[in-house]
């Protein structure tokens, strides 16, 4: 009965839809009918005028127009013809029939006959007006005016409309009834088959029950993947009518999280203080994580717990390692955690960056796992967890744990703060299950991350890889429909949240002042400038980028002297032997290219291996013709988004690796494969020759994407999901208390 009512609910909308469509089609149908009848009446009028032309010629030439009256009366016996008029060569009415409108002159008739439709409306009715010239013996022309009655057209139009409505409604009924009958016959069988596949259960059938339709084994997985992709697309487009800002994020915290305490935990701190020539110098590290999180902390006014790595960090903080940031206008608190040299070497350089980093990035560098490094990694994670517990003022704070350095912290915090909402974000890629299984402590890392309330990744692919890893390596229950992993009766939402940047405020730029210094220093001959802004890391594809430039200059020598690569390589992990060796190889490669293609006054590659301020980076972005991001494997890479945000002139071309997470959001960039030298070389040449109009079109589209999907939206989505989780938990607690009472 329910199914029958559902089918009836389907039947009525179909009929209504077809009826409305037919009503909307009436104006077009009537206009077409009017054109057909108008053409028919004009043709009939031409035939009548031709038949009467000889009589009219004789009567008008003899100046006896009255002799035509019997002819006009016989002609009016045609049921469609309403009135006739005859105009002389001078435009005066010579003869009219009794029904001819008195107010219609020869000039007015000509004017009406020239419009579409040629219609005259009087008190006695509606008439079609047509004029036809009659040649006279004198060489002049008389003119006959024919007025056709349009009432018969209106009657036929009404009849056609009735037939059309009957036809459309009948067709709708036939279609709807056919669908209803088909649905009634196949609904039960099909739904049993679908339920069996989605629930991974066999359909229980009796001998009388028909077999369910044959469904491929991967059908359920495909359906779930498609639904999740559609949900991701919908959520990504949410908020398009209103841009996310710091104010909107604060409003979300006040309304949905009710001003709850927000704590961020990361290894890297947002501000480093170092001794330089006896003075304390503050700088922000080259890190996409800091670029993304720092604006969020300003909006949240929370506490950021991080490792104090600067040589002057202890001097600038109080006795508890706390520091208000920014110094000139404090908006949040930085709590620094001090690590010994041994802890830093084992936890950071060892397990994190010699083990997990190459394991997750597939950069063809063998990961190294040592028992001592693992022990230090676990103890440092415990210290971070203890710092979080010490900083909490309530029993259910919102805690954001950042990246692979702190994979064990969520479960450690959960043990002491079971009501806390822990949001973990894994900034780097997540590898395939068989790859992650290489890590000897894969189970401990997975269990640590599953202490999170929400676990976020950069892309849908990474979140799916994590779920597949849990399915393969842990005894856990997975709700694929909602992307929730249940482990030890605690659920963790696995979601993708593409990270972004803070969209810069609109302000006036003076390109001539900002760019002149850079061009005079590095491109004095008005050369094209390619920039690369990266940390000095082997996953960034810097050697591959240099190889592509070398190939281009070799195949197209006309660009020698006209093309410069400015490669910013911010120092990173300088005490690790792999990174020291990588830097040495890079310097040798740059030296070889400059020796091969350089000449007096021209150096094709400038390796800028030092820290650059935000203002310096912005000036480089705006001075460049091309920005090249050639990561071998990257979770997101925010350099491309920073370049787009800086180009408010809508000039410049972005070359973006297909293996960077940002490539899924920025299809307007020129996609490159860093493992294919010829591909990158050809893309550079295409970018150099791209017309300005195409540059503006691509850049305008990318700027719209980055502006809408900014860092506040990234944080807002996570915090909104967190607020839903907290509300659901509070409701469940109230229900349990109610039942106990």
C-alpha positions, -999 to +999 in steps of 0.1 A: +000+000+000+029+024+008+045+017-025+011+023-043+007+056-025+043+065-035+035+057-071+004+078-070+025+107-056+047+102-087+017+101-111+003+135-101+035+155-105+040+140-140+006+150-151+009+185-136+043+189-152+031+180-186+001+202-182+022+232-171+045+225-200+016+225-224+004+258-210+038+273-214+039+261-250+006+278-259+020+312-267+046+297-291+019+275-306-005+304-311+022+326-326+031+299-350-006+294-359-010+332-365+020+332-388+005+303-408-029+319-412-014+353-420+007+337-448-025+319-461-045+352-460-018+371-479-017+344-505-055+345-509-054+383-511-029+382-539-050+358-559-081+380-554-062+412-564-049+395-595-084+383-605-098+418-600-069+438-615-083+441-650-117+453-639-102+478-614-078+491-641-107+498-666-130+514-639-103+537-624-088+547-657-123+557-668-128+575-635-159+554-628-149+535-596-186+531-586-189+505-614-168+482-592-194+480-564-212+449-578-178+432-581-169+440-545-202+427-532-197+394-550-162+391-537-175+397-501-195+365-503-162+348-491-169+340-454-134+351-444-134+384-462-150+412-441-145+445-461-128+460-492-114+494-500-100+509-532-074+537-531-066+559-561-031+568-573-032+599-551-039+578-519-076+588-515-103+562-509-123+558-541-147+530-530-154+510-498-179+484-489-204+491-460-184+471-434-152+490-441-140+509-410-145+547-415-113+556-395-090+534-417-074+556-444-051+544-472-019+555-455-030+538-422-038+506-441-003+506-457+012+512-423-007+483-407+001+460-436+038+465-430+039+452-394+038+417-381+010+406-375-009+431-397-039+433-373-066+460-369-088+459-339-121+479-339-154+479-320-168+454-345-140+429-344-104+420-352-092+421-389-062+411-409-051+440-431-035+434-465-028+459-494-021+450-530-011+473-558-031+473-591-011+486-622-031+512-643-028+521-680-015+555-670+016+540-655+005+547-619-008+522-594-041+519-576-043+499-544-069+475-531-073+470-493-085+436-481-098+431-445-101+395-434-122+385-404-099+368-378-127+353-357-125+320-375-087+319-366-095+324-330-121+296-331-096+272-347-068+282-323-091+275-293-100+241-308-063+233-314-055+243-279-081+219-265-069+190-287-033+198-276-041+197-239-060+165-243-031+149-262-005+160-236-025+149-206-032+116-222+005+111-231+014+120-195-011+095-181+002+068-204+038+075-194+031+077-157+010+046-157+037+027-176+063+037-150+040+029-121+033-006-135+070-012-142+080+000-107+053-022-091+066-052-109+103-047-102+105-026-070+106-054-044+130-076-063+154-048-071+155-033-036+162-067-021+192-071-044+205-036-036+201-040+002+219-073+000+249-058-018+251-026+002+249-045+035+272-072+023+246-098+031+230-125+010+194-119+001+172-145+017+148-159-009+121-185-009+115-207-039+087-184-050+108-153-047+124-143-080+161-139-080+174-104-076+190-087-106+226-097-111+248-069-096+286-066-101+307-072-070+321-036-069+286-020-073+282-011-036+317+004-034+310+024-066+277+037-052+293+048-019+322+065-037+298+084-059+276+095-031+306+107-011+320+125-041+287+142-046+286+152-009+321+165-011+312+186-042+281+199-025+299+208+007+328+224-012+303+247-029+285+256+003+289+292+013+295+304-023+271+333-018+290+345+013+328+344+016+343+329+047+361+355+068+377+357+102+346+375+114+324+347+101+346+321+118+344+339+151+306+340+147+306+303+141+326+298+173+302+320+193+271+303+180+278+267+172+306+261+197+293+286+223+328+301+228+344+268+239+381+267+244+401+260+212+436+245+213+459+239+184+488+214+187+516+212+162+553+206+160+561+237+141+555+271+158+541+301+140+569+325+151+606+316+157+630+338+176+667+335+168+698+353+179+714+370+149+746+391+155+736+396+191+700+407+183+668+388+185+651+384+151+616+370+147+605+352+115+578+328+104+589+294+092+584+283+056+555+260+062+521+255+046+508+245+080+517+278+096+503+297+066+469+279+071+466+277+109+478+311+119+448+330+105+425+305+122+441+311+156+437+348+151+400+342+146+396+318+175+418+336+201+429+302+214+461+286+225+487+271+202+510+245+216+542+239+196+579+230+198+601+260+206+629+255+181+644+290+179+677+299+197+660+329+214+626+313+220+632+307+257+642+344+262+611+358+246+586+335+264+576+335+301+585+309+327+558+286+314+568+290+277+539+312+269+540+341+245+512+364+232+510+368+195+512+389+174+534+411+198+519+444+186+483+433+188+479+400+208+451+377+195+461+343+207+486+325+230+516+305+219+527+278+245+562+266+236+573+231+245+611+225+250+627+194+236+662+181+242+686+175+213+682+138+218+644+141+216+645+163+186+668+140+168+648+109+174+612+122+173+615+148+146+646+140+124+643+103+130+608+088+131+589+117+116+611+128+088+633+098+081+604+074+085+569+087+080+577+115+056+593+094+028+568+066+035+538+088+028+553+109-001+564+080-024+594+101-033+616+071-040+636+077-008+637+046+015+621+052+049+642+044+079+625+031+111+645+026+143+633+014+177+650+042+195+634+068+173+600+052+179+604+053+217+613+090+215+584+097+192+560+081+216+575+100+246+574+134+229+538+128+218+530+121+255+546+154+264+525+172+239+494+155+252+503+164+288+507+201+277+472+200+261+457+186+293+475+213+314+462+241+292+426+230+292+402+250+314+371+229+307+365+191+304+353+193+267+376+216+248+380+216+210+415+204+202+431+206+167+460+182+163+482+190+133+501+166+111+521+134+112+545+144+140+517+140+166+498+109+154+496+094+190+483+126+207+446+121+200+443+088+218+465+101+246+443+131+251+412+111+248+423+089+277+423+119+301+396+141+284+370+117+271+345+145+264+370+166+244+364+171+207+396+162+190+401+172+153+432+158+137+444+169+103+469+149+083+485+175+060+506+151+039+494+123+016+482+090+031+497+060+012+482+028+001+475+002+028+504-021+016+528+008+017+518+020+052+522-016+065+559-011+060+560+009+092+566-015+121+543+004+144+514+009+119+488-004+144+498+020+171+497+050+147+463+040+134+450+036+170+464+069+180+447+087+151+414+069+158+413+087+192+401+117+171+365+127+169+372+139+133+402+130+112+408+152+082+428+147+050+435+170+020+417+150-006+390+124-009+416+099-022+437+103+009+407+097+032+397+067+013+433+053+015+432+057+053+398+038+055+413+010+034+443+009+056+422+006+087+401-021+070+432-041+062+453-036+094+429-032+123+399-050+137+375-021+133+339-016+121+336+008+092+304+026+082+313+033+045+281+053+039+290+079+065+328+075+064+329+066+101+354+042+117+343+025+149+372+014+171+367+003+208+331+017+206+343+052+197+335+066+163+358+087+142+345+107+112+370+104+083+365+135+060+384+155+034+390+192+040+412+208+013+433+233+031+438+268+018+452+303+026+438+335+040+426+357+012+444+390+013+425+422+020+420+445-009+447+471-009+464+493-035+495+479-052+523+499-069+538+473-093+565+497-105+578+501-070+575+465-060+589+449-092+615+472-104+641+461-079+636+424-086+637+428-124+668+451-123+686+426-101+677+393-118+663+402-153+678+435-165+671+427-201+633+424-195+637+386-194+608+363-186+609+353-149+599+318-136+597+315-098+598+285-076+590+290-039+597+259-018+613+245+012+646+228+005+630+193+003+634+164-022+596+160-026+593+195-041+607+185-075+633+212-077+660+191-095+632+180-120+623+217-125+659+226-132+662+197-157+631+209-175+646+244-178+679+230-191+660+209-217+641+240-228+672+261-233+689+232-251+660+227-275+651+264-279+683+284-276+665+315-287+654+318-250+689+319-237+693+354-222+655+359-222+645+335-194+654+334-157+645+310-129+644+324-094+644+294-071+636+302-035+647+273-013+640+280+023+664+260+046+647+229+061+659+201+084+695+213+079+709+189+104+697+158+086+723+141+063+698+134+035+689+171+033+725+182+034+733+159+005+703+171-014+713+207-010+748+199-023+735+181-053+711+210-060+739+236-059+760+215-083+731+212-107+725+250-106+762+257-112+763+233-142+733+250-158+747+285-153+781+275-166+765+259-197+740+286-206+752+317-187+771+346-203+783+380-191+753+398-175+731+368-177+726+339-153+697+315-161+692+302-125+694+320-092+692+297-062+680+318-032+686+294-003+676+316+026+645+327+045+624+354+028+599+376+045+563+377+035+568+410+017+597+396-003+577+366-013+548+387-024+571+409-045+585+378-062+550+365-069+540+398-085+572+401-105+570+366-120+556+357-154+554+320-144+551+302-111+562+266-112+550+240-086+565+206-095+560+185-064+567+148-068+539+142-042+522+168-020+492+168+002+481+202-010+509+228-016+498+263-008+524+281-029+502+279-059+473+295-040+495+322-026+507+330-061+471+332-073+461+355-044+490+378-051+481+383-088+453+408-086+465+420-120+452+387-133+485+381-152+509+352-149+507+315-156+507+287-130+524+254-138+511+228-113+521+192-107+494+167-112+506+150-080+499+180-058+465+180-040+458+215-052+456+202-088+421+188-081+409+223-072+427+243-100+420+227-134+428+261-150+465+257-142+488+240-167+492+205-155+527+191-155+542+157-148+575+162-129+587+128-138+585+137-175+611+163-185+598+168-220+563+174-207+575+201-182+597+217-208+568+219-233+545+233-206+570+260-198+572+270-235+534+270-237+533+293-206+558+316-222+538+320-253+503+321-237+484+352-248+475+378-221+438+373-227+441+336-219+462+343-189+435+367-175+408+342-182+426+314-164+438+335-135+404+351-129+388+317-126+415+304-102+413+336-081+375+330-077+381+294-065+408+303-040+389+333-027+358+313-020+376+282-007+399+300+017+414+289+050+385+302+071+362+280+051+386+250+057+385+257+094+348+265+094+339+232+078+359+212+104+345+232+133+309+229+119+313+192+118+328+192+153+298+212+166+274+186+151+294+158+168+293+177+202+255+184+199+248+148+190+269+136+221+251+161+244+217+149+232+227+113+237+239+121+272+206+138+281+186+108+267+206+084+288+201+106+319+164+107+312+161+069+309+181+065+341+157+088+359 
